[in-house]
């Protein structure tokens, strides 16, 4: 699938348990701000066994460190508890385009990484945040590198058309 394939599903959160007795669920959201998850619909719910179903009309509110969601068709605590561990995914096309100079991590995954001298380092496996900055994890057949996603100091270019990220990084490091 192409990187920006509108059918590609993006993981935005998960159901972490039931809330109360009326079928509401606690949701962990990875959107910023976390309530944005309700703006991106329809949801694809993927249970821990990998079964998927589409859901439209989720709504919710903040409650402590989680969100509390009302999902159509979930009417009681047992039905809500059965959703524990269910992932919440949305089509890539449901997300707004990133601002200039910003990227969705999912769009960077799979890109080839080369140094400014043209030395191939591997492909982006995933990213994580350290609090100070984001880090791209680059893997090849032999090793894994962690490169700070700091522009332009280390990441000098991102070219989606070429499918590459250029970095100012010592290939031996």
Order of alpha helices (4+ residues) and beta strands (2+ residues): beta-beta-beta-beta-beta-beta-alpha-beta-alpha-beta-beta-beta-beta-beta-beta
